[in-house]
Amino acid sequence: MESAFTGSGQLNWNLLRTFWVIAQEKSITKAAKRLDMRQPSVSFALQRLEEQLGCQLVHRDSRRFELTVQGEKIYRECDEILRSVTRISELTRDASEGLSGQVRLLIISHLQSELVDEAIRLFHQHHPAITWRIEVASSQSIVRAVAQEQAALGICLLSKPMINLDCRKLFREEFSVFCGAEHPLYGVSEVDIRALQQEAFVSFTCASEGLGLEPMVALREGVGLGSRTIASSPNLEEVRRMIICGLGIGILPDTAVRSQVERGLLWPLKITDKPLGADVFLLSNPNVDLSPAERTFIDTVEELMRLSGTADAAQH
């Protein structure tokens, strides 16, 4: 169901679940009561889903409330997806008895993924006794920790799968080149790549040091940027801060800076025919015996990937 995906290719579980309830109740008011949400929030969720799908889902006015043709199709898909999620619960119910321990997960900062969020939500719902420990690290550190058997699970960006690790591709993270409001290129609709190559560049430390594992290296070199690095930091917030302050241009993940773009603090520099992106992977070490909790979490992620249609090329 490709049309139910957000721009980054991730299935928006919350919006779909809200629409599913709206369609069942045939009323925004009744759906809000059932979901224990405010009516404006439910209306906004419906509006967001319609905007993402590019079609009207519901005919609604003071006298009638009915699904459009597209709305009926989306509702049937939602119904099947949510029934499948229920089957996940049934499949794991027996296994949850007596399942204990901890899931330790290394993850890159500012990762926004409804797939990961839904996997954690479902896992906790089915296995509430399991404790969690989530630590933020760079992709390079995550790969090293999993490879050296210091951590069982990690979620990070990779230019390509690692040969010695189990790498499950979750989704594609989109990036753009940004400048701050004080930069001369701010507001320019389209920029020549040769002009950008001469600009001062704000880099992630891991990329400027050429560690190789960070996709930032491939992203930067793919468009020929960074010949004159003016500043660097291993921290996304600080790279973003320095770009906003006008030190130079830099590459950032779109989802992590959406609010700054909307507020006019950052400007995405459009490069013709130069899309930027890197893949997000769930890593584990085939030489490590995973705990039952860790194995079950991976199973939950893989089942959700199958439901969202992203599992075909997930295992490398």
C-alpha positions in Angstrom: 0.0 0.0 0.0 2.4 2.6 -1.2 0.0 5.5 -0.9 -0.2 5.1 2.9 3.5 6.0 3.3 4.9 9.3 4.4 7.5 11.1 2.2 10.4 9.2 3.8 8.8 5.9 3.0 7.5 5.0 6.4 4.0 3.9 7.2 2.3 6.5 9.4 0.7 4.1 11.9 -0.9 6.8 14.1 -2.7 8.6 11.3 -3.9 5.4 9.8 -5.1 4.1 13.1 -7.0 7.4 13.7 -8.6 7.3 10.2 -9.6 3.6 10.8 -11.5 4.6 13.9 -13.1 7.6 12.2 -14.3 5.4 9.4 -15.7 2.9 11.8 -17.5 5.5 14.0 -18.6 7.6 10.9 -18.1 10.6 13.1 -15.2 12.8 14.1 -16.8 13.4 17.5 -17.4 9.8 18.2 -13.9 8.9 17.0 -12.4 11.5 19.4 -14.3 10.0 22.3 -13.2 6.5 21.5 -9.6 7.5 21.0 -9.7 9.7 24.2 -8.5 12.6 22.1 -9.7 16.2 21.5 -11.9 16.6 18.4 -9.6 19.2 16.8 -6.7 16.8 17.1 -8.7 14.0 15.3 -9.7 16.4 12.6 -6.1 17.5 12.1 -4.9 13.9 11.9 -7.5 13.3 9.1 -6.4 16.4 7.3 -2.7 15.4 7.6 -3.4 11.9 6.2 -5.4 13.4 3.3 -2.5 15.8 2.5 0.0 13.0 2.6 -2.1 10.7 0.4 -3.1 13.6 -1.9 -6.8 12.7 -1.9 -10.0 13.4 0.0 -10.9 10.4 2.2 -14.2 11.7 3.7 -17.2 13.6 2.5 -18.3 15.6 5.5 -20.7 18.5 6.1 -23.4 19.3 8.5 -25.8 16.7 7.1 -23.7 13.7 6.0 -20.5 11.8 6.7 -19.4 9.2 4.3 -16.1 7.8 2.9 -15.0 8.7 -0.6 -14.1 5.9 -3.1 -10.5 6.4 -2.1 -11.5 6.5 1.5 -13.2 3.1 1.2 -10.0 1.6 -0.4 -7.7 3.1 2.3 -10.1 1.9 5.1 -10.0 -1.6 3.8 -6.2 -1.5 3.7 -6.1 0.0 7.2 -8.4 -2.8 8.4 -6.1 -5.5 7.0 -3.0 -3.8 8.5 -4.5 -3.5 11.9 -5.8 -7.1 11.8 -2.3 -8.2 11.0 -0.9 -6.2 14.0 -3.5 -8.0 16.1 -2.1 -11.3 14.8 1.4 -10.2 15.9 -0.1 -9.9 19.4 -1.6 -13.4 19.2 1.7 -14.9 17.9 3.7 -13.4 20.7 1.2 -13.9 23.5 2.4 -17.3 24.5 6.1 -16.3 24.2 5.6 -13.3 26.4 4.9 -15.5 29.4 8.0 -15.6 31.5 9.9 -13.4 29.0 12.2 -11.1 31.1 15.4 -9.2 30.8 16.5 -6.0 29.0 16.7 -4.8 25.5 19.7 -2.5 25.0 19.6 -0.6 21.8 22.2 1.7 20.4 20.7 4.3 18.1 21.7 7.4 16.1 20.5 10.8 17.4 17.4 12.4 16.0 16.2 9.3 14.3 12.5 9.8 13.4 10.9 6.5 12.4 7.3 5.4 12.8 8.4 1.9 12.1 10.9 1.9 15.0 8.4 3.7 17.3 5.6 1.2 16.4 8.0 -1.8 17.0 8.9 -0.5 20.5 5.3 0.3 21.3 4.0 -3.2 20.3 6.9 -4.9 22.0 6.3 -3.2 25.3 2.6 -3.8 25.0 3.2 -7.5 24.6 6.2 -7.8 27.0 5.7 -5.1 29.7 8.2 -6.9 32.0 11.1 -6.2 29.7 13.2 -3.2 30.6 14.8 -0.9 28.0 18.1 0.9 27.7 18.5 3.1 24.6 21.8 4.9 24.1 22.6 7.5 21.4 25.9 7.0 19.5 27.3 7.8 16.0 26.9 5.2 13.2 30.6 4.5 13.3 30.5 3.8 17.1 27.4 1.6 16.7 29.0 -0.5 14.0 32.1 -1.0 16.1 30.2 -1.9 19.2 28.0 -4.5 17.5 31.0 -5.9 15.5 33.1 -6.2 18.7 30.2 -7.9 20.6 29.9 -5.0 23.0 26.3 -4.4 22.0 23.7 -6.8 20.5 21.5 -4.4 18.6 22.1 -1.1 16.9 20.2 1.2 14.5 22.4 3.4 12.3 23.1 4.9 8.9 25.2 3.0 6.4 26.3 3.6 2.9 26.0 -0.2 2.3 25.5 -3.3 4.5 28.4 -4.6 6.5 29.6 -8.0 5.3 30.3 -9.4 8.8 27.0 -8.2 10.4 23.3 -9.0 9.9 22.0 -5.7 8.4 18.2 -5.2 8.1 17.4 -2.2 6.0 14.6 -0.3 7.7 14.1 2.7 5.4 15.8 5.5 3.5 16.8 8.7 5.3 16.6 11.8 3.1 19.2 14.6 3.4 19.6 18.1 2.0 22.2 20.7 1.9 21.2 23.7 4.1 22.3 27.2 4.8 21.3 29.7 7.5 19.3 32.9 7.1 22.4 35.1 7.0 24.0 33.1 4.2 24.0 34.8 0.7 22.3 31.7 -0.8 19.4 31.9 1.5 16.1 32.0 -0.5 17.8 31.0 -3.8 15.5 28.5 -5.5 18.1 26.5 -7.3 21.9 26.5 -6.9 24.6 25.4 -9.3 26.6 22.6 -7.7 29.9 24.3 -8.7 28.9 27.3 -6.6 28.3 25.1 -3.6 31.7 23.4 -3.9 33.4 26.7 -3.2 31.4 27.4 -0.1 32.7 27.1 3.5 31.4 23.8 4.8 30.2 22.7 8.3 30.9 19.0 8.7 30.2 16.2 11.1 33.5 15.3 12.8 33.3 11.7 11.8 33.0 12.7 8.1 35.8 15.3 8.2 38.1 12.7 9.8 37.4 10.3 7.0 36.4 7.3 9.2 34.6 5.9 6.2 31.6 4.2 7.9 29.5 7.3 8.2 27.3 7.9 5.2 28.1 11.6 5.6 31.4 10.9 3.9 29.6 9.5 0.8 27.0 12.2 0.8 29.5 15.0 1.1 31.9 13.5 -1.5 29.0 12.5 -3.8 28.3 16.2 -4.5 31.9 17.4 -4.1 31.4 19.5 -1.0 33.7 20.1 1.9 36.9 21.1 0.2 37.0 24.1 2.6 35.7 22.8 6.0 35.2 25.8 8.3 33.7 24.0 11.3 32.9 20.5 12.5 31.2 18.7 15.4 30.2 15.1 16.1 26.8 16.4 17.4 23.9 17.0 15.1 22.6 19.9 17.2 25.9 21.7 17.0 26.3 21.2 13.3 22.8 22.6 12.9 23.6 25.5 15.2 26.7 26.5 13.3 24.9 26.4 9.9 22.1 28.5 11.4 24.7 31.0 12.7 26.1 31.4 9.2 29.4 29.7 9.5 28.8 27.7 6.3 26.6 25.3 4.5 26.2 21.7 5.6 24.3 18.4 5.1 21.5 17.5 7.5 18.7 14.9 7.7 15.4 16.5 6.5 13.3 15.2 9.3 15.6 16.5 12.0 15.5 20.1 10.9 11.9 20.4 9.6 10.9 22.8 12.3 13.9 25.1 11.7 13.1 25.2 8.0 9.5 26.1 8.8 10.7 28.9 11.1 12.9 30.3 8.5 16.2 29.5 10.3 17.4 27.1 7.6 17.0 27.0 3.9 17.3 23.8 1.8 19.6 24.4 -1.2 18.1 22.6 -4.2 20.7 20.8 -6.3 19.3 19.7 -9.7 19.5 15.9 -10.2 21.4 15.4 -7.0 19.2 13.6 -4.5 20.9 12.9 -1.2 20.1 10.0 1.1 21.4 7.1 3.2 19.9 3.9 4.4 19.0 3.2 8.0 19.8 -0.4 9.2 19.0 -2.5 12.2 22.3 -4.3 13.0 23.1 -7.5 15.0 26.1 -9.8 15.1 25.5 -13.3 13.8 28.2 -14.6 16.2 26.3 -13.4 19.2 23.6 -15.4 20.9 20.7 -13.0 21.2 18.6 -13.1 24.3 14.9 -14.1 23.9 14.0 -10.4 24.4 16.4 -9.2 21.8 15.3 -11.9 19.3 11.7 -11.1 19.9 12.2 -7.4 19.3 13.9 -8.2 15.9 11.0 -10.5 15.0 8.6 -7.6 15.8 10.5 -5.2 13.6 10.6 -7.8 10.7 6.9 -8.5 11.0 6.1 -4.8 10.8 8.4 -4.5 7.8 6.5 -7.2 6.0 3.3 -5.4 6.7 4.6 -2.1 5.4 6.1 -3.8 2.3 9.7 -2.9 3.1 11.0 -6.4 3.9 11.9 -7.6 0.4 15.4 -6.1 0.5 15.7 -5.9 4.2 18.1 -8.7 4.9 21.7 -8.5 3.6 
